[in-house]
Amino acid sequence: MLDWLAQNQPDVLCLQETKVQDQEFPEQAFRDLGYHAAFRGMKGYNGVATLSRTQPDRIIYGLDEGPDNEDVRIVQTVIDGIPIINTYVPQGYSITSEKYAFKLVWFERLRRYFETHLDPASPAIWLGDLNVAPEPIDVYHPDRRLSDVDFHIDARTAYKQTASWGFIDVFRKLHPERLQYTYWDYFRNAFERNFGWRIDHILATPPLAERCLVADVDLGPRKAEGASDHTVAWAEFE
């Protein structure tokens, strides 16, 4: 990550599923590169972090201010007046499990969060590992994925209802028909065979989506030794 930051120098970088307790988060290493860090995590699971070159105007952890057991899944940083909502949406385990039902409710709660805290007429960004491939083009062999927690119709509907509050997928806006994934598991040579999923998304409200110049996926980090099974989705705004 330090190599990628040094090479690309983004204004803001959002991480999900950091899987590290706060006291062990490598904050100083990022500070040495000129980044402020807002983070919440736990040992072995979940965790979100937002790195920014500019000191955030405000940081909100969780879906509600104050004590919130979802603060390891969502952090909002307001940077230069723009809210950036960094989320790690629950995966769901299986469509018959309580964890999947929790995932669907989590999207509903997130929609209410947007309605309460944001304005679709003002610039805002929602992004992260959203654990949903919205359309058949966003997953390999979609006809075989209908019962998967990241492609099941209820998950896709929940995601779309949340986004319909006023968020636009900037990658799909710029590339309506492009086949591009952001995640490949470690089995069956999935990356080499391009058996992947597009489940990491950057969405923006209309005033900001109109100013999106580029939205793409960097495959380089996925090719590196010891790589994450996800790679970097990125966007540039004027």
Backbone hydrogen bonds, N-H to C=O, Kabsch-Sander energy under -0.5 kcal/mol:
donor,donor_aa,acceptor,acceptor_aa,energy
5,L,1,M,-2.7
6,A,2,L,-2.4
7,Q,3,D,-2.0
8,N,4,W,-2.6
9,Q,5,L,-2.7
13,L,51,L,-2.6
15,L,49,A,-3.4
17,E,47,G,-1.7
18,T,47,G,-1.0
19,K,46,N,-2.8
24,E,21,Q,-1.9
25,F,21,Q,-0.6
25,F,22,D,-1.3
27,E,25,F,-2.5
30,F,26,P,-1.2
31,R,27,E,-2.3
32,D,28,Q,-2.4
33,L,29,A,-0.5
33,L,30,F,-0.8
34,G,31,R,-1.8
35,Y,30,F,-2.1
36,H,52,S,-3.5
38,A,50,T,-2.4
40,R,48,V,-2.2
42,M,45,Y,-0.7
44,G,19,K,-1.4
45,Y,42,M,-0.5
47,G,72,V,-2.1
48,V,40,R,-2.3
49,A,15,L,-2.0
50,T,38,A,-2.9
51,L,13,L,-3.3
52,S,36,H,-2.1
53,R,11,D,-2.3
57,D,78,V,-3.3
58,R,78,V,-1.0
60,I,76,Q,-2.9
62,G,74,I,-2.8
71,D,68,D,-1.7
73,R,70,E,-2.2
74,I,70,E,-0.9
75,V,86,N,-2.0
76,Q,60,I,-3.1
77,T,75,V,-0.5
77,T,84,I,-2.2
78,V,58,R,-2.7
79,I,77,T,-0.7
79,I,82,I,-2.3
82,I,79,I,-2.0
84,I,77,T,-2.4
85,I,83,P,-0.5
85,I,125,I,-3.3
86,N,75,V,-2.5
86,N,84,I,-0.8
87,T,85,I,-0.6
87,T,127,L,-2.5
88,Y,73,R,-2.6
89,V,87,T,-0.5
89,V,129,D,-2.0
94,S,92,G,-2.4
95,I,147,S,-0.5
97,S,94,S,-1.9
101,A,97,S,-1.5
102,F,98,E,-2.3
103,K,99,K,-1.7
104,L,100,Y,-2.0
105,V,101,A,-2.0
106,W,102,F,-2.3
107,F,103,K,-1.8
108,E,104,L,-1.5
109,R,105,V,-2.5
110,L,106,W,-2.3
111,R,107,F,-2.3
112,R,108,E,-2.0
113,Y,109,R,-2.0
114,F,110,L,-2.3
115,E,111,R,-2.3
116,T,112,R,-1.9
117,H,113,Y,-2.6
118,L,114,F,-2.4
122,S,119,D,-2.2
125,I,83,P,-2.5
126,W,203,L,-2.3
127,L,85,I,-2.6
128,G,201,H,-1.9
129,D,87,T,-0.9
130,L,128,G,-1.2
130,L,199,I,-1.8
131,N,199,I,-0.7
133,A,150,D,-2.9
138,D,135,E,-2.3
139,V,136,P,-1.4
140,Y,196,G,-1.9
144,R,141,H,-2.2
145,R,142,P,-1.4
148,D,145,R,-2.0
151,F,148,D,-1.8
152,H,148,D,-2.5
155,A,152,H,-0.5
156,R,152,H,-2.2
157,T,153,I,-2.5
158,A,154,D,-2.4
159,Y,155,A,-2.5
160,K,156,R,-2.5
161,Q,157,T,-2.5
162,T,158,A,-1.8
163,A,159,Y,-2.7
164,S,160,K,-2.1
165,W,162,T,-1.3
166,G,163,A,-2.1
167,F,163,A,-3.2
168,I,204,A,-2.5
170,V,168,I,-0.8
170,V,202,I,-1.8
171,F,202,I,-0.6
173,K,169,D,-2.0
174,L,170,V,-1.7
175,H,171,F,-2.2
178,R,175,H,-0.9
180,Q,178,R,-0.7
182,T,197,W,-3.2
183,Y,197,W,-2.1
184,W,229,D,-2.4
190,A,187,F,-1.5
193,R,189,N,-2.2
194,N,190,A,-0.5
194,N,191,F,-0.9
195,F,190,A,-2.9
196,G,194,N,-1.2
197,W,183,Y,-2.3
198,R,138,D,-2.8
199,I,197,W,-0.8
201,H,128,G,-2.0
201,H,199,I,-0.6
203,L,126,W,-3.0
204,A,168,I,-2.2
205,T,124,A,-2.0
208,L,205,T,-1.3
209,A,205,T,-2.9
210,E,206,P,-2.1
211,R,208,L,-1.2
212,C,209,A,-1.5
213,L,211,R,-0.7
213,L,236,E,-2.5
214,V,236,E,-1.3
216,D,234,W,-2.6
218,D,232,V,-2.8
219,L,217,V,-0.7
222,R,219,L,-0.7
223,K,219,L,-1.0
223,K,220,G,-1.1
224,A,220,G,-0.7
224,A,221,P,-0.6
227,A,224,A,-1.4
231,T,182,T,-2.2
232,V,218,D,-1.0
234,W,216,D,-2.7
236,E,214,V,-2.7
238,E,211,R,-3.2
